Amino acid sequence: MRVTVVGTGHVGLVTCASLAALGHEVVGTDADGEKIAQLQRGLSPFFEPGLDELVREGVASGRLNFTSEMAEAVPGAEVIFISVGTPPKVDGEANLIAVESVAREVARHATVEGVLVEKSTVPAGTGARLRRAMRHESGAHLLEVASNPEFLSEGTAVRDAMEPQRILVGADSERAFQAMRRLYAPLVERGTPLIETDVETAELAKYVCNAFLALKVSFINAVARVCERTGADVVDVADVMGADPRIGRSFLNAGLGFGGSCFPKDVRAFQRLVGRLGYEFPLLDEVVRVNEESLEATLEKVREALWNVEGKRVAVLGLSYKPGTDDVRFSPAMVLVQRLLSEGATVVAYDPHALSNAKAEVPEIEVATDPYDAAEGAHCLVICTEWDEFHRLDVERIARAMAHPLIVDGRNVLDPAVVGAAGLSYFPTGRPMVVR
């Protein structure tokens, strides 16, 4: 099939590359000409495991092309994905200006019967608004509207796209369903479930899924506060919970809280949506409150360890909001860094992939070449992102490098007994402290 993807961010580019790998003819388009030029050379503009190879293969095969001109990308396309940003407004509601603009432009350039597909996360009712927005454009009569929410996780997005757990398609016409069935036939033939609903159900389901996962994170972080007051171990508690198949172990790692470009934005947008509909959903407010509390609890551990933060050198390991990505948007680690800097600390940080993005956002950060370089002369070390290499830290080497042997583990990546044996004071999350 001929496919166009408007927007080449994390979701859009993975969609481009994965559909090309499935054998479709894909054109990605973006207003950022510099990014398009980079993609035309087969280079991804951000880090995502496996994506560079997928983009290079697609470009080399001729199935994947990029252009900054919508007039080149849309004509002849049977499926056109809208994959642009929906950033939060001041009140938390999703900003859909880019979505509307793309829909109008696509309708102006459409030349064959096709399906305009919402890939961006949008509130329920957006599909109907898109139809109205396109009504007076020349090619509007050629386009059906569908919703195909993404369920990609940064760090595993390529695998999630090529081996999805489910595909959700919302549409209100058989023509749209038929087009989407053809598009995803290679995956469905491998056994991926295809769930078909109306447009509004698909739109709402995406918000509900993200809100529920955020709820799991906040729940275990609240449990961590209880564990710290009782002497219980939140990791063991989570293992017991996760052994129940009705609950599952995923998203039950206590820490600084959730971040990234999806959960914070989508939970707030869901709050705004239900409020606009006249329904009270206070549980969502608590999810946000506990998430903010989790970051504050980690910061308080740093204060407790150092007594006075001002004038101290703090090493921070991990700046991306999760491992496997260089994305620092709404990263709890970045908020922690900014708070420490505002309290007069010097912050030296290390991250395997996110240093340049973090430095661009907070220039005051000192950059280290590895964890041990970061620890050199530090009065406290804080682990903020659970990168695999942090699980294998040589804690004795860390202890020798530091001015004061103190570790605040915001992600519980270290073994308390090993850290204690190395002579370090250890402040984990929801677990008993180890004090020299």
N, C-alpha and C positions, 0 to 999 in steps of 0.2 A: 504494500500500500504506500501511497505518497502521504507523508506525515510532516506537519510543520509544528515546531515547538517555539512559542514566543516567550523569551526569557531564558537565560542560560546561567542561572544561579545553581545552587546545589541540587534542587529538584529538577529544574529544566534541563541541565546538562546531563544528569544521570538518565533522565527520560530519553533524551536524544541518543545517547551512546548505547543504551540497552535496547531500544527499539531498532536501531541500526544493526546491532548484533543479532537480533532475531530475524533479520532479512528484509526489513522495510527500508524504503528510500526516505531519508529524514533530512530536513532542513531546519537548523536552529537559527533563530534571529534574535537580536538584542540591540538596543539603542546604543550600547557602549561599543563604539567602533574599535577601540584598542583591544578590548576583550575578544571581539570577533576576529581580529587579525591574528591574535595569539592562537585561537581555536583553529583557524584555517591552517596553521602550521602543525596542528595535532597536539597542542600543549594545553593542559588544563590550568585555569587561573587560580585554583585552590587545591588543597590537599584532601584527597579522599582515596583510601586504599583501593587499588585496582582500576581507578578511573582513567589515569593517564594512558594505560595500555588499551583500554576499551576505546578511548577517543582516537588514539593513533591508528588502531586497527580499522575503525570506521572510516576515518578520513582516507587512509590508504586504499581501502576497498572501493571508494567512490560512493558508498551508500550514505555517508554522513557528510553534509556540507553546511557551511555557515555563511550568513549574510547579515548586514545591518539594515537592509532595505526590505520593508514589509511587502512592497510591490513585487519583489522577486520571490519572497518566501511563500506567499499565500496562494497565488494562482495555481490551480490544478490539485491542491491538497484535498484529500478525502477526510482527513482528521486533523484538526488544528487545536493544539493544547494552549491554554492560557496558563503560564507558569511564571507570573510576575509577583513581586512582593505585595503583601497586604499588611503593612506596618501598622502598629497601633496609633490611634489618635490620642490626644491628651487624656480623654475620658476612657480609653481602653478599647473603644470600638474599632473594628478593622477598617482601615482606609482602603476603599475600593476604587479610587480614582484611576489607578493604572489598569485595573481589570476592565472598567467601563471603556477607557480609551482604546485598549487593545481590541475589545469586541467591536467597536464601531469601525476601526480601521480594517480589521479582518473582513467585516461585512462589505466594506467598500471594494475590496480586492478579490473576493471569492468569485470563482468562475465555474465551479462544478458543484454538484450536490455534495455536501459534506457535513461534518459534525464539529461544532465548536465545543470544546471540552474544558470544563473547569478543572485544572490541576492544582491551582492555588487554593489554599484553605480559605473558604468563604462562608459567611453565615447562611443559614437556611433562608430561602427566598431569593437568593442572588440569581438563580437561573431564570426566574420570571422577569427580574429586572433587566437581565441581559437581552432577553427577547424584545422588551420594550425599547431598550437603548438602540438596538439594531434596526428597529422597524422601518426607518426612513432611509437606510443605506441601500445602495443599488443591488448588492448581492445578498441581502438579508433573507430573501425568500428561498435561497439555496441551502440555508444552514439550519440544522437542528441543534438543540442545546443538550449537553449531557454533563454529568458530574462524575469524575473519576479521581477521588481523593488519593493522595500519595500516603503510603505507610512506610516511608524510608526513614532509616535511622542513620544519622551522620556517623561515619566510622565503619558502617556495614551497608552503606547505601547500594553499592554495586551488587552485592549478594542479595539484598532485599529486592532489587529490581529484577534480577535474573532468576531468583528462586523465591518468589513471593509466597507468603503464607495464605494470602487471599487477594483477589482482585474485586474491587467494588465499583460497579457502574450504575449510576442513576440516570434514567432517561424517561421520556414520556412518549416516545414513538418507536415503532418497530424498526424503522430505518436506522435510527441511532443505535439501537441495540445490535442490529446486524453488523453495522460497521465496527463496533467495539468488539464483537465476537470474532470477527475476522482479524482485527488488530492483535488480539491476545490469544489467538488460536494456538500458536506454538507453545505457550505456557500452559494453557488449559489441557492440551494434549499430553503434557507431562504430568498432569494431575493437580494443577493449581485450581482451587475452587473459584468459580466466577459467581459472585453474588450480584443479582440484579434487583434494583429497587426503583422507586420514583426519584426524581431529582432532589426534592427536599429531604428525603430520608438519607440519601447519600451525603448531602451537605452537612446535615446534623450529626451523622455518625462519626465523621472525622473529629469534630469538636468533642464529642462525648468520649471517644477513645483516648484522646490526649488528656482530657480532664480526669479521667479515671486513672490513668498512669501517673499523673501528677499527684492524685489522691494517695496512691500507694506510697509514693516517695515521701509525702508529708506525714502519712500515718507512721511509717517506720522511724522517721525523724522525731516525731512526738514520743514514740516508744523509747527512743534513745535517751530522751530527757528523763523518762521514768527509770530506765536502767541505771543512769548515773546517780540517781537518788536512792536506789535500792542495792546497788552492788552487783546487779545482774549484767549479763553480757549480751548486747543487742545482736551480735553476729550469731550467737547460738540461738537466740530467740527467733531470728529471721530464718535460720535453718529449720527450726521446728515448724514454723509457719509454712515455709516453702515445701516441706514434705507432704503437705496436704494438697492434692492435685486441684482442689477447688480454689486454692489461693495462688500457688506457684511461687517460685523463689525470685523471679525477675522483678526488678524495680524495688527490691527490699534491702538495698544497701544504704545504711544510714550515712549521712555526711553533711556537707554544706548546703544541700538543697539542690533543686533542679534549676537549670538555666537553658541557654541556647535560644535559637530563633523561633522555636515552636511552643513549648510548654508555657512560658510566661505570657507570651502574646495570645495564645489560643485560649488559655484559661480566662484571661481578662475579657477577651472578645465574647466568650461564652457567657460570662457574667453580664455583659452589656446586652447580649441577645435576650437572655431570659428576663432581664429587667424590663426591656422594651416590650416584651410579651405580657408583662403584668404578673410574672410568677416570681416568688421569693425562693432563692436557692442558697441559704446561708452556708451550706457545706462548702461551696466554692470559696467563700470569703475566708473560711478557716484554712483551706488548702494554701491560699496565698499567705495568710498570717503565719502559719507554721513554717512555710518556706523561708520567710524573712527571719523568723526566730532562729532557724537552724544556722544561718550565716552569722547572726549575732552571737550565738552560743560558741561558735568556733573562735570568733574574734575575742570573746571574753576569756577563753582558754589562753590565748596569746597574752592578754593583759595579765592574767593570773600568773602565767609562767615568768613574765618579764618584770612584773610589778609596775614599772614605768616604761611605756613604749617609746616615749620621746628620747631621741638620741641613740636608740638601739638599732642594730643591723639585723634585719629579718630576711632569711632565705625562704623563698617561695618556690616549691616544686609543682609545676603544672599550672598553666594559665588558660588553656582551652576549657570549655564548659564540660567536656567529657573526653575520654581518650579516643584516638582514631581520627581526630579532626584538628584543623588549625583555626576553627571558629571560636572567637572570643566574645561573640554577641551575647549579652545578658549573662556572661559567665560569672558565677559566684566568686571564682578566684580573682577576677578583675575587680569586683566590688570590694573584696577583702583587701587587695593591694591598695586601692584608692583610700580606703578607710585608714590603713596603716600609715600611708603617706601623710594624710591629713592630721594624724596624731603625732607627727614628727619623726617617724621611723625612716630609716634608709632601707629600701627594698631591693634585693638582688634576686633575680628570678631565672629559672631554667624551665624550658618546655621543649620537647623534641621537635615540634613543628609550628608552634603558635607564637614564637618570640617576635617575629617581625610585625605581625598583626597587633600584638599586645603593645609593642613599643610605639607603633603608630597611634594607638589610642591613648596610652599613658607614657609620654616621653621620659618621665622622671624615673622609670624603672631602669635599674642597672641589669645588664644582661650577662649571664654566665654561660660557659661553654658546656658544662655538664653538672650533675648534682653536687659533685665534690667541690668544684669551683664555686658554686653558689654557697656551699656550707662554710667555706674558708672565712674564719673570723666572725661568723654569725653568732648572735646571742640567742637566736631561736630559729628553728626550721619548721616550716608549715607545709604539709603535703595537701594539695588542693585538687589534684586530678589523678585518677588511678591508672596512669600509664603502666604498662607491663614492667618496664625497666625499674620502676620505683619499688615493685615487689621484691626485686633482687638487689636492693641497695646493700652495700657493705657498711653496716651501721658502725662497726669499729673504726673504719676510715672516716666516716662522718663525725664520730665523736672526737677523733684526733684533730679534725679540721676546725671544729667550732670553738668559739671563745667561751660559750656556755653550752653544755651538753643538754639541750632541751628540744624535744620534738613534739609538735602539735600535729596529730594525724587526722586531718579532716575527712579522710576516706577509708580509714582502717586498713591500710595496705600492708602494714608491718605486723610482725609477730611480737606481742608485748614481752614475752619471755626473752627473746633474742635481743630486743632493744634494751631491756633492763640489764641483761648480762653484759652488754657492751658499756655499761656505766652511764647510760642516758636516762634522764627523766622523760617520761612518756605520757602525753595527754591525748588519748584516743577519743573516739566519738561513741558514746553509749557503752563504754567498757571501763573496767576498773583502771585507775591511773597507776603508773609505776613511777615512784619518786625516789631519786638517789638518796 
